[in-house]
Amino acid sequence: MTYQVTVIGGGPSGLMAAIAAAEQGVQTLLIDKGKKLGTKLAISGGGRCNVTNRLPEEEVIKHIPGNGKFLYSPFSVFNNYDIIDFFEGLGVALKEEDHGRMFPVSNKAKDVVHALLNRMKELNIEVRTETPVEAIHYGEDEHQVILKSKEKITTRSLILAVGGKAVPHTGSTGDGYAWAKKAGHTITDLFPTEVPLLSNDSFIKNKTLQGLSLRDVDVSVLNEKGKKIVTHRMDMLFTHFGLSGPAVLRCSQFVVKEFMKGRKLVTIEIDALPNQKENELLEQLQKSIKDHAKKTFRNVIKGIVPERLLDFVLEKAEISPEEKSANISNEKLRSFTQMLKNFHVHIHGSQPLEKAFVTGGGVSIKEIVPNTMQSKLMERLYFCGEILDIHGYTGGYNITSAMVTGRVAGMHAAWEAMA
């Protein structure tokens, strides 16, 4: 069979690419090895599908620390606001939640997936699921996709939208890297991002704080000299293996990059009371002690942080729960304050790439034309989505990158196929 545009991969970028190509009027085929299309979309945002983010373009790009600046060109063709219009045009009403995150009003990811699949039907896009690809042979005027069934498909333009290596049960198993390499592309080192972190600190191993979540705390990654590389103020969670939760996931790629430089241990610093300076907190505690000298110190400060954290820090500062405020030395008070403001956890690793939400690394963006998503090394070959070396935080940023690059790749692949 011969097609004008063939898309391999049925995730957010592949679906968007196929729709964009078919809207230009070309005969389009979408191939996916899985049973269903849009599996990753269906589980994203906790099954509600965080379709995109409504923050200004500049902010969205800032939230894509892995080569987000590359997206300025594709954004000039199709951006996060266009994604909102696109879905509303398909009848999926969206609503805005905290930090600009956009969700379907129905709170159902499947509504997003169904809207895309219905649009594909309207456009007569041929879809083949459960169709693994064995190999790709690149040619000058057309490419050949060889299926595991040994069937050969000829196509004028080819779009690789096969994802990265994170969340493999959705079908992202890294198949595309070999096909990209065959076309001469460089694959930058792959690493997990948006991934829980591991610690062997005794309080983690003893599960002292397991299951404790902290709200709106500052979580920072420290470099070898103890200076902050990055800080995120969000919620976090102590687990049986280390740390997780939104703030930790955002910091994780910076920790992993430190390991990639050869560091064995990386320190995460938690500021449990980020709205107060350390000296202000100390003065406030000193005043409370004076005003309530006869009460136990623990009762005077109860409620300042969650109880389990409070008891742990009191123990570390060698303050017994029965100790009266009047008996607390300045030294102990200082040590207690310091721990609330600079709580250190030593990280020795992260969960593996398969457990990460997003893949870091991929097809080098230096080899891609930014405003068309075309390969600079191979005619009629396009890339979009997570196979590229672009990665963002969770919050609708990765899906935005996937849909924008998919849209741009689909349009230009169609134009080249018709030329």
C-alpha positions in Angstrom: 0.0 0.0 0.0 1.1 3.6 -0.7 0.2 6.6 1.5 1.1 10.2 1.4 1.7 10.5 5.1 2.3 7.7 7.6 2.4 8.3 11.4 3.9 5.7 13.7 2.6 6.1 17.3 -0.9 6.7 18.6 -0.1 9.0 21.6 -1.0 12.7 21.9 1.6 13.8 19.3 0.8 11.0 16.8 -3.0 11.6 17.0 -2.4 15.3 16.5 0.0 14.8 13.6 -2.4 12.4 11.8 -5.3 14.9 12.2 -3.2 17.8 11.0 -1.9 15.9 8.0 -5.4 14.7 7.0 -6.8 18.2 7.3 -4.5 19.2 4.5 -6.3 16.6 2.3 -3.6 13.9 2.1 -4.2 10.2 2.4 -3.0 9.4 6.0 -2.2 6.2 7.8 -1.7 5.9 11.6 0.0 2.7 12.9 0.3 1.7 16.6 1.4 -1.5 18.2 -1.1 -1.3 21.1 -4.7 -2.3 21.2 -5.9 1.2 21.8 -4.9 4.7 20.8 -4.3 7.4 23.3 -3.5 5.2 26.2 -1.2 7.7 27.8 -3.7 10.5 27.4 -6.4 8.3 29.0 -4.3 8.0 32.2 -2.8 11.5 32.3 -3.8 13.9 35.0 -5.0 11.1 37.2 -7.5 9.9 34.5 -8.8 13.4 34.0 -6.3 14.4 31.3 -4.5 17.7 31.8 -4.9 18.7 28.2 -2.7 21.8 28.3 -1.8 24.8 30.4 -3.3 28.3 30.1 -0.2 30.2 31.4 1.4 32.8 29.0 3.6 31.2 26.3 6.8 32.5 28.1 5.7 30.7 31.3 4.8 27.5 29.6 8.3 27.4 28.0 9.9 28.1 31.4 8.1 25.0 32.7 9.8 22.9 30.1 13.4 23.0 31.4 14.6 20.4 28.9 15.1 22.4 25.7 11.8 24.3 26.0 13.2 27.2 24.1 13.2 25.0 20.9 9.4 25.3 21.1 9.3 29.1 20.3 9.2 28.3 16.6 6.5 25.6 16.7 4.5 27.8 19.1 4.4 30.5 16.4 2.5 28.0 14.3 0.3 26.4 16.9 0.4 27.1 20.7 -1.3 26.2 24.0 -4.2 28.6 23.3 -4.7 26.9 19.9 -4.9 23.6 21.7 -7.7 25.0 23.9 -9.6 26.3 20.8 -9.0 23.0 19.0 -10.6 20.9 21.7 -13.5 23.3 22.3 -14.0 23.1 18.5 -14.3 19.4 18.8 -17.0 19.8 21.5 -14.8 19.2 24.6 -15.5 22.0 27.1 -12.4 22.8 29.2 -12.0 24.4 32.6 -9.0 26.0 34.3 -7.6 24.8 37.6 -4.6 25.8 39.8 -1.4 26.9 38.1 -3.2 27.3 34.7 -3.9 23.5 34.3 -6.7 22.9 31.8 -9.0 19.8 32.2 -12.2 18.7 30.4 -15.2 20.0 32.3 -16.4 16.3 32.5 -13.2 15.3 34.4 -13.0 12.4 32.0 -9.8 11.8 30.0 -11.8 9.4 27.7 -13.8 12.4 26.4 -10.5 13.9 25.1 -9.5 10.6 23.5 -12.9 10.1 21.9 -13.0 13.6 20.4 -9.6 12.9 18.7 -10.7 9.5 17.5 -14.0 10.9 16.1 -12.1 13.6 14.3 -9.9 11.0 12.8 -13.0 9.1 11.6 -14.4 12.2 10.0 -11.1 12.7 8.1 -11.0 9.1 6.9 -7.6 8.5 8.5 -6.8 4.8 8.2 -5.9 3.4 11.6 -4.1 0.1 12.2 -3.7 -0.9 15.9 -1.9 -4.0 17.1 0.5 -3.5 14.2 4.1 -3.6 15.3 6.7 -2.2 13.0 9.8 -4.3 12.3 12.0 -1.9 10.3 12.1 1.2 8.3 13.9 1.6 5.0 14.6 5.2 4.0 14.6 6.3 0.4 14.9 9.6 -1.5 11.4 10.1 -2.7 9.6 7.8 -0.3 10.2 5.6 2.7 9.2 2.0 3.4 7.7 0.8 6.7 8.1 -3.0 7.1 5.6 -4.5 9.6 6.2 -7.5 11.8 3.7 -9.3 9.5 6.2 -8.6 6.7 3.8 -6.4 4.9 5.5 -3.4 3.3 4.0 0.1 3.4 5.3 2.8 1.2 4.9 6.4 2.2 5.8 9.8 0.8 6.3 11.4 4.3 7.0 9.6 7.6 6.3 10.9 11.1 7.9 9.2 14.1 5.7 9.8 17.2 6.5 6.7 19.2 7.2 8.4 22.6 10.1 7.9 24.9 10.8 5.1 27.5 8.8 6.3 30.5 5.4 4.6 31.4 6.2 1.6 29.2 2.8 -0.1 29.9 1.3 2.5 27.6 3.5 1.3 24.7 6.4 3.8 25.1 9.3 1.3 25.0 11.9 3.3 23.1 11.4 1.6 19.7 11.9 4.9 17.8 15.5 5.5 18.9 16.9 2.8 16.6 14.9 4.1 13.6 16.1 7.7 14.3 19.7 6.4 14.5 19.3 4.6 11.2 18.4 8.0 9.6 21.7 9.4 11.1 20.2 11.1 14.2 22.0 11.5 17.5 20.2 10.2 20.6 21.2 12.2 23.7 21.6 10.3 27.0 18.2 9.0 28.2 17.4 9.6 31.9 14.3 9.7 34.1 12.6 13.0 34.9 9.5 13.6 37.0 10.5 10.6 39.0 10.4 9.7 42.8 13.8 9.8 44.6 15.4 7.2 46.8 17.1 7.7 50.2 18.9 5.4 52.7 18.7 8.0 55.5 17.8 6.1 58.7 14.4 7.9 59.2 13.4 6.8 55.7 14.6 3.2 56.3 12.8 3.1 59.6 9.6 4.5 57.9 9.4 7.2 60.6 7.8 9.8 58.3 6.4 7.4 55.7 3.1 8.7 54.2 3.5 12.2 55.7 2.7 14.9 53.1 3.8 18.5 53.6 1.9 21.3 51.9 3.4 24.3 50.1 7.0 23.7 51.3 10.2 24.8 49.5 12.1 21.8 48.2 15.6 22.6 46.9 18.4 20.6 45.2 21.9 21.5 46.6 25.0 21.4 44.6 28.3 20.0 45.9 29.1 23.3 47.6 25.7 23.4 49.3 24.3 26.1 47.0 20.7 25.7 45.6 20.5 24.6 42.0 16.7 24.8 41.9 13.8 25.3 44.3 10.1 24.4 43.9 7.3 25.4 46.3 4.6 22.8 46.2 3.5 19.8 48.1 5.7 16.8 48.8 5.5 13.3 50.3 7.8 11.1 52.4 7.5 7.5 51.2 8.9 4.1 52.3 11.8 4.5 49.8 12.5 8.2 49.9 10.6 11.2 48.5 7.8 11.9 46.1 5.0 14.4 45.4 4.8 17.4 43.0 7.7 19.4 44.4 10.1 16.4 44.5 9.1 15.3 41.0 9.9 18.7 39.6 13.3 18.7 41.4 14.1 15.1 40.3 15.7 15.8 36.9 18.2 18.2 38.6 19.1 15.4 41.0 19.5 12.9 38.2 21.7 15.3 36.2 24.0 15.6 39.3 24.3 11.8 39.3 25.1 11.9 35.6 28.0 14.2 36.5 29.3 11.5 38.8 28.0 12.5 42.2 27.2 9.7 44.6 24.9 11.5 47.0 22.7 14.6 46.4 21.1 16.6 49.2 17.5 17.7 49.1 16.7 20.6 51.4 13.2 21.1 52.7 12.0 24.4 54.1 8.8 23.5 56.0 8.0 27.2 56.7 9.0 29.1 53.5 7.1 32.2 54.3 9.3 33.1 57.3 13.0 33.9 57.5 15.0 31.8 59.9 15.8 34.7 62.3 12.2 35.8 62.4 11.1 32.3 63.2 13.7 32.1 66.0 12.5 35.4 67.5 8.9 34.3 67.3 9.7 31.1 69.1 11.8 32.9 71.8 8.8 35.2 72.4 6.4 32.2 72.7 8.7 30.6 75.2 8.8 33.8 77.3 5.0 34.2 77.2 4.3 30.5 78.1 7.3 29.6 80.3 5.3 27.0 82.4 3.8 25.1 79.4 5.7 22.3 77.7 7.5 23.6 74.6 5.7 21.0 72.4 2.3 22.4 73.4 3.4 26.0 72.8 4.4 25.3 69.2 1.9 22.6 68.3 0.4 23.2 64.9 3.4 25.0 63.5 4.1 22.0 61.2 2.3 18.6 61.0 2.6 16.6 64.2 4.8 13.8 63.0 7.4 16.2 61.6 7.2 18.2 64.8 8.0 15.2 67.0 10.8 14.0 64.7 12.5 17.5 64.7 12.0 17.8 68.5 13.7 14.5 68.9 16.6 15.5 66.6 17.0 18.7 68.5 17.1 16.7 71.7 14.0 18.4 73.2 11.8 16.0 75.1 8.0 16.3 74.7 7.7 17.0 78.4 10.3 19.7 78.5 9.0 23.0 79.9 9.5 26.1 77.7 11.5 27.9 80.4 14.1 25.1 80.2 14.8 25.2 76.5 18.3 26.5 75.8 19.0 29.0 73.0 21.2 26.4 71.4 18.5 23.8 71.2 16.0 26.3 70.0 18.4 27.4 67.3 19.0 23.8 66.2 15.2 23.2 66.2 14.6 26.3 64.0 17.4 25.4 61.7 15.9 21.9 61.0 12.5 23.3 60.2 14.1 25.7 57.7 16.8 23.4 56.3 15.7 19.8 56.7 18.2 17.6 54.7 17.5 14.3 53.0 20.4 12.5 51.3 19.4 11.0 47.9 21.4 8.2 46.4 19.3 7.4 43.3 15.9 7.7 41.6 13.4 5.2 40.5 14.2 3.8 37.0 13.2 5.4 33.7 10.3 2.9 33.5 8.8 4.4 36.7 9.3 8.0 35.6 6.5 10.1 34.2 8.7 11.7 31.5 11.8 10.7 29.5 14.7 13.1 29.5 17.0 13.0 26.5 16.1 11.7 23.0 16.5 12.7 19.4 18.8 15.7 19.4 16.9 18.9 18.6 19.9 20.3 16.9 19.1 18.0 14.0 15.4 19.1 13.7 14.0 22.1 11.8 12.1 23.9 14.6 9.2 25.4 12.5 8.5 22.3 10.5 9.7 19.4 12.8 11.5 17.9 9.8 14.7 16.0 10.1 17.7 18.0 8.9 19.4 14.7 7.9 16.7 12.9 6.0 14.2 14.1 3.5 10.5 13.4 4.3 11.1 12.4 7.9 9.5 14.2 10.8 9.6 13.8 14.6 7.2 14.9 17.3 6.4 14.3 21.0 8.5 12.6 23.6 11.0 10.9 21.3 12.6 14.3 21.0 15.0 15.6 23.6 12.4 17.9 25.1 11.0 17.4 28.6 8.8 19.5 30.9 7.3 19.4 34.4 4.0 17.7 34.9 1.0 20.1 34.8 0.1 19.9 31.1 3.5 21.0 29.7 4.6 17.7 28.2 1.2 17.1 26.5 1.4 20.7 25.2 4.8 20.0 23.7 3.6 16.8 22.2 0.4 18.3 20.6 2.2 21.4 19.3 5.1 19.4 17.7 2.6 16.8 16.4 0.4 19.5 14.8 3.4 21.2 13.1 4.9 17.9 12.0 1.6 16.7 10.5 1.0 19.9 8.5 4.5 20.0 7.0 4.7 16.3 6.3 1.4 16.7 4.3 2.7 19.7 2.4 5.9 17.9 1.5 4.0 14.8 0.5 1.9 16.9 -1.9 4.8 18.9 -3.3 
